[in-house]
Amino acid sequence: MPLIRDARRLALYRLVLPFGVALLALLPGTDAIAQPQTLSLSDVLARTIDYDPTARAGAAHIRAAEASLDQADTRPNPVLGIEMEDFAGSGNYSRFDETSTTLYYEELWERGGKRKARTDIAGAELALAEKRRTANLLDLAAEVQAAWIDAIAAQVAAALADDRLSAVKQMEREFQRRANRALDPQFAHERVLAMLSQAQIDSEQAALSAQTTRATLASYWGGDGNFRLDEAEFTRLAMNGELDDDPTDLALLTAARETAAARVRFEKANSVQDVSLRAGLRHFSADDDVAVVFGVSIPLGVYDTNRSSIERAQAEQLAAEIDIAAARNRRQREIARLIAAQSAGAVEIRRLDAEILPRLERALALVREGFNRGGTAFTLLDVTESQRALTGAYSRRIDLLRRFHLDGMRLDRLSDRHVSLLSNVEHKQ
């Protein structure tokens, strides 16, 4: 009877287990744990921009500039006042019978285009805030792209370290076979074991570096690093051929220049004296009569002509003009340098792929083949040197690819390549 019950239970497990596995696969997060998601550069940038507070801070600055624009377009408040004269004194003025009371309305007449000058400054500052937000987001995208390059380079390097470890393990097994046949001395076997230990350490360190760089990259969107990166983007030698003539950085400096120019107009408008106009009714208590009063006042521009403020604003405008010219020259020089560096790196990578790596792989295969056949024609040194040369060439390739993409990151930043990813940011604020 116990055997029958156990057989029935086993049959039940076999029937239910496939359904349980299928149900487990449908649970949220199960696939992500079983097989990490592969992310592209666009995925990484989109997650960062949705998470990072840079966009929200930029939107807050824009709202502040919009509020300043609304405030700048307002007129000065009018004044409603009352004045009492001759309500206390001596003689005939010791009583309230001689009091005169004036109810007046006063308004400031701004001259020189002050209101328009204020709105021009506020409008220029709003445009400056919008350009600065875009520039800050592009800086964030460039920072994330650099972290992506480091992470994917570490991922490829970890795979290379694993391949080298596998090759050393294979060599150790072959060497053990040769040692059993007394083809090599015992100290040579110890050297192989030392190489195996070093390869294991290198593999562990490369895996740790890949994990650390992925965690650093994931911190930009609050992730946990449980993902892989698409290596196809890393091995692709694509150069940015489109360079905008009016990138965000120059547009930001242009907006700063327009703000400085608007400030010059504002300071010149402030040098014009405003006029105060007053009108009202005066009541005389002595005979209960009423009279209309009117007044005009204007400051005399004797001492304060706002000359120094105008000169300061003009100097700031000139400095903004010079900043634009200097930035344009720096940009052209950096673009030329980056394009030259990328071109040189691409040439070396292609020659590595076409000439050096195939020959090193062929040489290693020949050495291993001869070593595995036995005899003394090929030694351990031949195998290790061939393996070291091939691993060094692949490491060189990874380093060249990393520098190629870092130069590309700078070109992407200078050309506003990722600005299209920012187009939907304003709709989320």
Secondary structure as UniProt FT lines:
FT   HELIX           2..26
FT   TURN            28..29
FT   HELIX           30..34
FT   STRAND          37..39
FT   HELIX           41..51
FT   HELIX           54..72
FT   STRAND          79..85
FT   HELIX           91..93
FT   HELIX           96..98
FT   STRAND          100..109
FT   HELIX           114..180
FT   TURN            181..182
FT   HELIX           186..218
FT   TURN            219..222
FT   STRAND          227..229
FT   HELIX           231..235
FT   HELIX           248..270
FT   STRAND          275..284
FT   TURN            285..288
FT   STRAND          289..297
FT   TURN            301..302
FT   HELIX           307..351
FT   HELIX           352..356
FT   HELIX           357..373
FT   HELIX           380..414
FT   TURN            415..416
FT   HELIX           417..422
FT   TURN            423..425
FT   HELIX           426..428
//
